[in-house]
Amino acid sequence: MKNITNTLFWAAILILDVTFASQSAVTRSKTCVIPSRYGASNGSADDSPAIAAAFQECSQNAEITFSEGVDYNVFNPISAKNLSNVAINLQGNLHLPQNVTAVQTIVNASSSGNAYWFTFSGPSIDYTGSKNVSNGWIYSYGQAWWDANPVNGTGIGGRPHLMSFSTTNGSMQSFKSRKPIAWNVQLTGSNVSVSDTIIDAYSTTGSFPFNTDGFDVTGTDITITNSVIYNGDDAIAVQSGSHNVLFTNGVIGYQSHGMSIGSLGQDQSKFANVSNIRFDDVTAINSVYGARFKSWLGGQGLAKNITWSNIRLYNVTFPIFVTQTYFNQGSNQTQLENGTTTGRPNNSTVNMMDFTWVNFTGTINTFAPGDGSCVTDPCWYDQGLPNLKHTEAIIFECNTNVSCQNFQTTGIEVFPQSLEAPTVICLNATSELNPMLGFNCVNGTLT
């Protein structure tokens, strides 16, 4: 049955490629080239009104262009929710405000308190950044925000999400983000292709770039390829309602939290549902996690047919990590859904079925595990783990003895930097329900 499911998944991806190829034939007859006052004002003028006007005028069957090598100040959020068959060509560079307080005022005044600086939604949107490495960047000046985080804080309030990109039969190419304040792209919709992304959330002062997620995905038939994501949270987080998602040919690192499913099940009244997800041919460098699944204690739902394959790891703290008792140490702004974060009853679980980890190679971070997001004692990523040695290649924390089914591990060649034998922590992944697990579900040496 699993082979049939995989065949259907790859067939869906093939259909997706054909769909993308047909989009270019649709005529975009109108063009808006956005003027900039950045140069004439020595970088002080706000170009937001001109940008908003262009998205209003060219909202359908059109191309909107930020000129090659030209800088634009975007001092106010841009919301374009009525787009249809529009190409967005970012050939210049966009600059968010450098005044932290001014941005916080805008975010706090928004109806949800979770404002997006750019909102693009509608069918057939194609976002294309410049192929020139010097152009096509969105500069968010996040370093000042990271530096302002208080001791034992998890990110100051009033931080915006950078972009909401919601489309069907659309694409995103050469998206480039430098020093994002926090979250980068919330990607929703169906039949979406993303390629050649660069996200640089590297802190030069030692302060931690909290919540700098790369892609938070909720959608169907989505491919993300050729990504370079250096950040301080999930490189990709596949969220409830996602099906047929492929993340491939990428490099993730710095203090990344890896390739994640979840978190799922925070809202205990909703049934989380994720299926047919594949992460393939990815290199993780200095990250906290490689392959990661996280669902909340007391959540409900089903995650099915998930695969991580051909993963190369260098200095990764937790190469393979599953928890069905997740919690979030951050503020309410970091929560995906409604739902309490403490005192949750353990009366249900987001079940996992048909999970595969195959061909993992590399090293485990034994000497300096974790990252700068640790603000508690014990660290949030160490809590609940018995006798943690940081030699663990695999950690499976199943909430019950029936909540993990058909787990399979093959070709796990991951070793601690200390050259000790790799170990495992395994709770409740029973041999009866996981005959292809690949090792005995006991805490100890990986054999």
C-alpha positions as CSV (number, residue, x, y, z in Angstrom):
1,M,0.0,0.0,0.0
2,K,2.8,2.4,0.8
3,N,4.5,1.8,-2.6
4,I,1.2,2.6,-4.3
5,T,0.9,5.8,-2.2
6,N,4.4,6.9,-3.2
7,T,3.6,6.2,-6.9
8,L,0.6,8.4,-6.7
9,F,2.6,11.1,-4.9
10,W,5.2,11.2,-7.7
11,A,2.5,11.1,-10.3
12,A,1.0,14.2,-8.7
13,I,4.3,16.0,-8.9
14,L,4.6,15.1,-12.6
15,I,1.2,16.6,-13.2
16,L,2.3,19.6,-11.2
17,D,5.2,20.2,-13.5
18,V,2.9,20.1,-16.5
19,T,0.6,22.6,-14.9
20,F,3.5,25.0,-14.3
21,A,4.6,24.7,-17.9
22,S,1.2,25.7,-19.2
23,Q,1.0,28.9,-17.0
24,S,3.5,30.9,-19.2
25,A,1.1,30.8,-22.1
26,V,-1.4,33.1,-20.3
27,T,-1.2,36.6,-21.6
28,R,-0.1,39.4,-19.2
29,S,-0.9,42.4,-21.3
30,K,-0.4,45.2,-18.8
31,T,2.9,46.4,-17.3
32,C,3.6,48.6,-14.2
33,V,7.2,49.7,-13.6
34,I,7.4,51.1,-10.1
35,P,9.2,54.4,-9.7
36,S,11.6,54.9,-6.8
37,R,12.5,58.0,-4.8
38,Y,15.2,56.2,-2.8
39,G,18.1,57.7,-4.7
40,A,16.9,61.2,-5.0
41,S,16.1,61.4,-1.3
42,N,19.3,59.8,-0.1
43,G,17.4,56.8,1.1
44,S,14.9,58.7,3.2
45,A,11.7,58.7,1.1
46,D,8.9,56.1,1.4
47,D,8.1,54.3,-1.8
48,S,5.2,52.4,-0.3
49,P,2.5,54.6,-1.9
50,A,3.9,54.0,-5.4
51,I,4.2,50.3,-4.8
52,A,0.6,50.1,-3.5
53,A,-0.6,52.0,-6.5
54,A,1.1,49.7,-8.9
55,F,-0.5,46.6,-7.3
56,Q,-3.8,48.3,-7.5
57,E,-3.4,49.3,-11.2
58,C,-1.9,46.0,-12.4
59,S,-3.8,43.5,-10.3
60,Q,-4.9,41.3,-13.2
61,N,-3.2,39.9,-16.3
62,A,-0.2,42.1,-15.6
63,E,3.5,42.4,-14.8
64,I,4.8,44.5,-11.9
65,T,8.5,45.3,-12.0
66,F,10.9,46.8,-9.5
67,S,13.7,48.0,-11.8
68,E,17.1,46.3,-12.0
69,G,19.5,47.7,-9.4
70,V,17.1,50.2,-8.0
71,D,16.5,50.5,-4.2
72,Y,13.0,51.0,-2.7
73,N,11.9,51.9,0.8
74,V,8.9,50.0,2.0
75,F,8.0,51.8,5.2
76,N,4.4,50.5,5.3
77,P,3.0,47.0,4.7
78,I,1.9,46.2,1.1
79,S,-1.3,44.2,0.9
80,A,-2.4,42.9,-2.5
81,K,-5.2,40.3,-2.0
82,N,-7.0,40.6,-5.3
83,L,-4.2,39.6,-7.7
84,S,-4.9,37.3,-10.7
85,N,-2.4,36.2,-13.3
86,V,0.3,38.6,-12.1
87,A,4.0,38.5,-12.4
88,I,6.0,40.3,-9.7
89,N,9.5,41.0,-10.9
90,L,11.8,42.0,-8.1
91,Q,15.0,43.2,-10.0
92,G,15.9,45.8,-7.4
93,N,16.1,45.7,-3.6
94,L,13.5,46.4,-1.0
95,H,14.2,48.0,2.4
96,L,12.0,47.8,5.5
97,P,12.1,50.5,8.1
98,Q,15.2,50.5,10.4
99,N,13.2,52.1,13.2
100,V,12.1,49.2,15.4
101,T,9.5,51.2,17.3
102,A,7.9,52.4,14.1
103,V,7.4,48.8,12.9
104,Q,6.1,47.7,16.3
105,T,3.5,50.4,16.2
106,I,2.2,49.2,12.8
107,V,2.2,45.6,13.9
108,N,0.4,46.2,17.2
109,A,-2.2,48.3,15.4
110,S,-3.1,45.4,13.1
111,S,-6.3,43.5,13.8
112,S,-4.5,40.2,14.6
113,G,-1.2,41.5,16.0
114,N,0.5,39.3,13.5
115,A,0.9,41.6,10.5
116,Y,2.6,40.6,7.2
117,W,4.8,43.2,5.6
118,F,3.9,41.8,2.2
119,T,0.7,40.0,1.4
120,F,0.2,38.6,-2.1
121,S,-2.8,36.4,-2.8
122,G,-4.8,35.3,-5.8
123,P,-4.5,32.7,-8.6
124,S,-1.5,32.4,-10.9
125,I,1.0,34.7,-9.1
126,D,4.6,34.3,-10.2
127,Y,7.2,36.0,-8.0
128,T,10.7,36.3,-9.6
129,G,13.7,37.8,-8.0
130,S,16.9,38.9,-9.8
131,K,19.4,36.3,-10.9
132,N,22.1,38.9,-10.0
133,V,23.3,38.0,-6.5
134,S,23.5,41.8,-5.6
135,N,19.8,42.4,-6.5
136,G,16.4,41.0,-5.6
137,W,17.0,41.2,-1.9
138,I,14.5,42.1,0.8
139,Y,16.5,43.8,3.6
140,S,14.6,43.7,6.9
141,Y,17.4,44.9,9.3
142,G,16.6,42.2,11.8
143,Q,19.9,42.4,13.6
144,A,18.6,45.4,15.7
145,W,15.6,43.3,16.6
146,W,17.7,40.3,17.7
147,D,20.0,42.5,19.7
148,A,17.0,44.1,21.5
149,N,15.9,40.8,22.8
150,P,16.2,40.8,26.6
151,V,18.1,38.2,28.6
152,N,16.1,34.9,28.6
153,G,13.7,36.5,26.2
154,T,12.4,34.7,23.0
155,G,12.0,37.6,20.7
156,I,10.6,41.1,21.4
157,G,6.9,41.8,20.7
158,G,5.5,43.5,17.6
159,R,7.5,41.6,15.1
160,P,6.0,41.3,11.6
161,H,6.0,38.2,9.3
162,L,7.8,39.1,6.2
163,M,5.5,37.7,3.5
164,S,2.3,35.8,3.0
165,F,2.3,34.2,-0.5
166,S,-1.0,32.5,-1.3
167,T,-1.7,31.3,-4.8
168,T,-2.8,28.5,-7.0
169,N,-0.9,27.5,-10.1
170,G,1.9,30.0,-9.2
171,S,5.6,30.1,-8.5
172,M,8.3,31.8,-6.6
173,Q,11.8,32.0,-8.0
174,S,15.0,33.6,-6.5
175,F,13.4,34.9,-3.3
176,K,16.2,36.5,-1.3
177,S,15.8,37.6,2.3
178,R,18.6,39.2,4.4
179,K,18.4,39.6,8.1
180,P,14.6,39.0,8.4
181,I,13.1,40.3,11.6
182,A,11.4,36.9,12.2
183,W,9.2,34.6,10.0
184,N,10.0,34.7,6.3
185,V,7.3,33.2,4.0
186,Q,3.9,31.8,4.9
187,L,3.3,29.7,1.8
188,T,-0.3,28.6,1.1
189,G,-2.3,27.4,-1.8
190,S,-1.9,24.6,-4.4
191,N,0.2,23.8,-7.4
192,V,3.1,26.1,-6.4
193,S,6.7,25.8,-7.4
194,V,9.5,27.5,-5.4
195,S,13.1,27.5,-6.5
196,D,16.5,29.1,-5.8
197,T,15.7,30.7,-2.4
198,I,18.4,32.4,-0.2
199,I,17.5,33.2,3.4
200,D,20.3,34.8,5.5
201,A,19.4,35.2,9.1
202,Y,23.0,35.0,10.4
203,S,23.6,37.1,13.5
204,T,26.9,38.9,13.6
205,T,26.7,39.9,17.3
206,G,25.9,36.6,19.0
207,S,22.3,37.5,19.7
208,F,19.8,34.8,18.5
209,P,17.5,35.3,15.5
210,F,14.4,33.8,17.1
211,N,11.5,32.6,14.9
212,T,13.2,33.2,11.6
213,D,11.3,30.4,9.9
214,G,12.2,29.9,6.2
215,F,8.9,28.5,4.8
216,D,5.8,27.7,6.8
217,V,3.7,25.6,4.4
218,T,0.0,25.0,4.3
219,G,-1.0,23.7,0.9
220,T,-1.1,20.9,-1.6
221,D,1.1,20.0,-4.6
222,I,4.0,22.2,-3.6
223,T,7.6,21.8,-4.5
224,I,10.5,23.7,-3.0
225,T,13.9,23.2,-4.6
226,N,17.5,24.6,-4.6
227,S,17.2,26.4,-1.3
228,V,19.9,27.9,0.9
229,I,18.4,28.7,4.3
230,Y,20.5,29.9,7.3
231,N,18.2,30.8,10.1
232,G,17.2,30.3,13.7
233,D,14.1,28.2,13.5
234,D,12.5,25.7,11.0
235,A,14.0,25.9,7.6
236,I,10.7,24.5,6.5
237,A,7.7,23.7,8.7
238,V,4.9,21.7,7.0
239,Q,1.7,22.5,8.8
240,S,-1.8,21.0,9.0
241,G,-3.7,20.8,5.7
242,S,-0.6,20.1,3.7
243,H,-0.5,17.2,1.2
244,N,1.9,16.3,-1.6
245,V,4.8,18.5,-0.6
246,L,8.4,18.0,-1.8
247,F,11.4,19.9,-0.3
248,T,14.6,18.9,-2.2
249,N,18.1,19.8,-3.1
250,G,18.7,22.3,-0.3
251,V,21.3,23.5,2.2
252,I,20.1,24.5,5.6
253,G,22.1,25.6,8.6
254,Y,23.6,28.2,10.9
255,Q,21.2,27.5,13.9
256,S,18.3,26.0,11.9
257,H,15.7,23.8,13.5
258,G,15.6,21.7,10.4
259,M,13.0,20.1,8.1
260,S,9.9,19.9,10.3
261,I,6.4,18.5,10.2
262,G,4.4,20.6,12.6
263,S,3.8,21.7,15.0
264,L,0.5,19.9,14.8
265,G,-2.4,19.7,17.2
266,Q,-2.1,22.9,19.3
267,D,-5.9,23.5,18.8
268,Q,-7.3,20.5,20.5
269,S,-10.7,21.0,18.8
270,K,-9.3,20.6,15.3
271,F,-8.1,17.4,13.6
272,A,-4.6,17.9,12.2
273,N,-4.0,16.3,8.8
274,V,-0.8,16.0,6.8
275,S,0.1,13.4,4.2
276,N,2.6,12.6,1.4
277,I,5.5,14.8,2.4
278,R,9.0,14.2,1.2
279,F,12.3,15.8,2.1
280,D,15.1,14.7,-0.1
281,D,18.7,15.4,-1.0
282,V,19.4,18.1,1.7
283,T,22.5,19.1,3.6
284,A,22.2,20.3,7.2
285,I,25.1,22.2,8.7
286,N,25.4,23.2,12.5
287,S,21.6,22.9,12.9
288,V,19.8,21.8,16.0
289,Y,17.6,19.4,14.1
290,G,17.8,17.5,10.9
291,A,14.5,15.6,10.4
292,R,11.9,16.7,12.9
293,F,8.3,15.9,13.8
294,K,6.5,17.8,16.5
295,S,2.9,17.5,17.7
296,W,1.3,18.9,20.9
297,L,0.4,16.9,23.9
298,G,-3.4,16.4,23.8
299,G,-3.7,17.2,20.1
300,Q,-5.5,15.1,17.6
301,G,-5.1,14.1,14.0
302,L,-3.1,12.0,11.5
303,A,0.3,12.5,9.8
304,K,0.8,9.8,7.1
305,N,3.4,8.9,4.5
306,I,6.3,11.2,5.4
307,T,9.8,10.5,4.2
308,W,13.2,12.1,4.8
309,S,15.8,10.6,2.4
310,N,19.4,11.3,1.4
311,I,20.2,13.7,4.2
312,R,23.7,14.8,4.9
313,L,24.5,16.2,8.4
314,Y,27.4,18.1,9.7
315,N,27.5,19.0,13.4
316,V,23.8,18.5,14.0
317,T,22.5,18.1,17.6
318,F,19.4,15.9,16.8
319,P,19.7,14.2,13.5
320,I,16.3,12.4,13.7
321,F,13.8,13.7,16.2
322,V,10.1,12.8,16.9
323,T,8.1,14.2,19.8
324,Q,4.3,13.9,20.3
325,T,4.6,16.0,23.5
326,Y,5.8,19.3,22.0
327,F,5.5,22.6,23.8
328,N,6.5,26.1,22.7
329,Q,8.6,28.3,25.0
330,G,7.8,31.5,23.0
331,S,5.2,34.2,23.4
332,N,1.6,34.0,22.1
333,Q,2.8,35.7,18.9
334,T,4.7,32.5,18.0
335,Q,1.7,30.2,18.3
336,L,0.2,28.8,15.1
337,E,-3.4,28.2,16.4
338,N,-5.7,28.8,19.3
339,G,-5.1,26.4,22.1
340,T,-3.6,26.5,25.6
341,T,0.2,26.0,25.9
342,T,0.3,24.7,29.5
343,G,-1.9,22.4,31.6
344,R,-3.0,20.4,28.5
345,P,-4.7,17.1,29.2
346,N,-3.0,14.1,27.7
347,N,-6.2,12.6,26.3
348,S,-5.4,12.3,22.6
349,T,-2.5,12.3,20.1
350,V,-1.7,13.3,16.6
351,N,-1.0,9.8,15.3
352,M,1.9,9.0,12.9
353,M,1.8,6.4,10.2
354,D,4.1,5.3,7.5
355,F,7.2,7.4,8.3
356,T,10.5,6.6,6.7
357,W,14.1,7.9,7.3
358,V,16.6,6.6,4.8
359,N,20.2,7.3,4.0
360,F,21.4,9.7,6.7
361,T,25.1,10.4,6.9
362,G,27.3,12.7,8.9
363,T,28.1,13.8,12.4
364,I,26.3,14.5,15.7
365,N,27.1,17.7,17.6
366,T,28.5,16.2,20.8
367,F,30.8,19.0,22.1
368,A,28.6,22.1,21.8
369,P,25.0,20.8,21.3
370,G,22.0,23.1,20.9
371,D,21.9,26.8,20.0
372,G,21.2,30.2,21.3
373,S,17.5,29.7,21.7
374,C,18.0,28.0,25.0
375,V,16.6,30.3,27.7
376,T,15.5,27.8,30.3
377,D,17.1,25.2,32.5
378,P,17.0,22.5,31.2
379,C,16.9,23.8,27.6
380,W,13.5,23.4,25.9
381,Y,15.0,21.0,23.4
382,D,16.4,18.8,26.2
383,Q,13.3,18.6,28.4
384,G,11.7,15.2,28.8
385,L,14.6,13.2,27.4
386,P,16.0,10.6,29.8
387,N,19.8,10.4,30.2
388,L,20.6,12.6,27.2
389,K,24.2,12.2,26.1
390,H,24.1,14.1,22.8
391,T,25.3,11.0,21.1
392,E,21.8,10.2,19.9
393,A,21.3,9.6,16.2
394,I,17.6,8.9,16.7
395,I,15.0,10.1,19.2
396,F,11.5,8.8,19.0
397,E,9.1,10.1,21.7
398,C,5.8,8.4,20.9
399,N,3.0,9.5,23.3
400,T,1.4,6.0,23.5
401,N,2.2,2.5,22.4
402,V,-0.3,2.8,19.4
403,S,0.4,6.4,18.2
404,C,3.4,5.5,16.0
405,Q,2.9,2.9,13.3
406,N,5.0,1.6,10.4
407,F,8.2,3.5,11.2
408,Q,11.2,2.5,9.0
409,T,14.8,3.5,9.3
410,T,17.4,2.4,6.7
411,G,21.0,3.4,6.1
412,I,21.4,5.6,9.2
413,E,25.2,6.2,9.3
414,V,25.5,9.1,11.7
415,F,28.2,9.3,14.4
416,P,29.0,11.5,17.4
417,Q,31.9,13.9,17.1
418,S,33.3,12.2,20.2
419,L,33.6,9.0,18.1
420,E,31.5,7.1,20.7
421,A,28.9,4.6,19.4
422,P,25.7,6.4,18.3
423,T,22.8,5.9,20.6
424,V,19.0,6.1,20.5
425,I,16.2,7.2,22.8
426,C,13.0,5.4,21.9
427,L,9.7,5.4,23.7
428,N,6.6,3.4,22.7
429,A,7.5,2.6,19.1
430,T,6.5,-1.0,19.6
431,S,7.8,-3.8,17.4
432,E,4.3,-5.1,16.8
433,L,3.3,-1.9,15.0
434,N,6.8,-1.0,13.6
435,P,8.2,-4.3,12.3
436,M,10.6,-2.4,9.9
437,L,11.9,0.0,12.6
438,G,15.5,-1.1,12.0
439,F,16.5,-1.3,15.7
440,N,15.2,-2.3,19.1
441,C,13.1,0.4,20.6
442,V,15.0,0.7,23.9
443,N,17.3,3.5,25.2
444,G,20.9,2.6,24.4
445,T,23.3,1.9,21.6
446,L,22.0,2.1,18.0
447,T,22.3,-1.5,16.7
